[in-house]
Structure formats: structure tokens, C-alpha cells
Amino acid sequence: MFRWLKKLDAEDSGLAKIVREFERMLANGRSVFDSAASAYLGAADPSVVRDELIRTDQEINRLERQIRRAIIVHATVYGVSEFPACLVLMSVTKDAERIGDYAKNILDLATYRPKAKGSPYFEQLLDLKARISKMLEDTRELYEAQDSAAAPAFIEVAEILKDQCDDGVEAILTAHDARNIEPADPASTALCFRYYKRVISHARNIVTSIVVPVDRLDYFDESKDTRDGDPPV
């Protein structure tokens, strides 16, 4: 899909800048996710990380606007042959921006909920946090390399982690069953699982762009995404 990314040269500095800025968005997305999830899990004080997280998210938003403007200019100069790739880049840029938004949602949970430590779901959320953080780094590396050979394995892992998030929500919703243990704060715990799932979905969409045509973006394997009744992410 992005063969044109591999043809960058010194004269095409505008396009090279688009790529660098998108990769910066991805790096920033991992940073804000790590900060927010650490605060939710009790490893950081929300009031300490909030200002830097908000500043980083604002940079993500600024980069998205810059990339959109640059894509329009690039498409105007190079014509219809570049439209599919430009449409894909426009789509995945929105995915990268949404990761920052969900990080802010997780930070809000950290601000208003009881401490997650001690919850029966704490270890599961901690493990998912580590795996999602690694996944966000892999997203940047796979995108940079346009590694179509490694993308399917990444997508498969993403689906497994999404299912684990769904399982966590389902367990909380059925906690009235005596066989289950209800967390002290079921609402924030369920929301954290949900926000985790959204971050995973947006990372998956970005990597999926390496291996599927533009019309399949956001709808790849949508049958799994409708398990919880929501539209595909």
C-alpha cells in the first residue's frame, strides 16, 4: 500500500516530513498510554503526570492537523495515482490521534476511581498494560518498515488481547454470580478494559493498513468487533 514511502529522496522533503510526523504521533501515543495506565494502576500520581500527558496529547493533535494539510498538498501535486495511499494515511492518522484520546480517558479514571491495586483484576490489567505498550512500539516499527510479513501475526495477537478485554468486561457484568468476585469499583474497572480494547483496535487498524486495501480499513474482521454490539473501531 505504501510503496511510495520507500521512494523518499532528499528532494521530496514534504513527504518525508509527513512520515516522520506520523511516526512521532505513534511514539507520543505510546508515551501517553504508558503514563495514563501507570497512574490508573497506582504506579504514578495522576496529578504529577497530567500536565505532561496533556501537553503530549496536544502535540499529537497538532501533528495530525499538519499531516492532513501536507497530505492535501501532496495529493494535489501528484494527482489521482496517489489518492489511495493518501486516503489510507489520512485514516491511520486519525487512529493515532484516538490513542491519545483514550489515554486521557484512562487518566480520568485514575483521577476519580479508588486505587486499582487490590482489585481481583489488577494483575490482568497490569499484564495487559505491558503487552499493549509493547504493541504500540511494534506498531511504529512495523509501519516504519512496512513489514507485511509480520503484520498478520501482530493482528492475530491484537485480536487475542481484545478478546481478553471483552472477557474482563463480561466477568464484571456477571459478577452477581456467586462464582465470580466483584471489584471494589466495577464501573472504572470495566471502563479501563474498554479503553484498553480501543487502544488495541486503533493500533491494529494502523498495522492492518499495511496489508489490506483502502476499502477494508476499519472493517477488517468486523465480525469479531461486533461481539459487544459496538460498531467496528
Buried (B, 14 or more C-beta within 10 A) or exposed (E): BBEBBEEBEEEBEEBBBBBEBBBBBBBBBBBBBBBBBBBBBBBBEBEEBBEEBBEBBEBBBEBBEBBBEBBEEBBEEBEEEBEBBBBBBBBBBBBBBBBBBBBBBBBBBBEEBEEBEEBBBBEBBBEBBEBBBEBBBBBBEBBBEBBEEBBEEBBEBBBEBBEBBBEBBBBBEEBEEEEEEBBEBBEBBBBBBBBBBBBBBBBBBBBBBBBBEBEEBBBBBEEEBEEEEEEBB
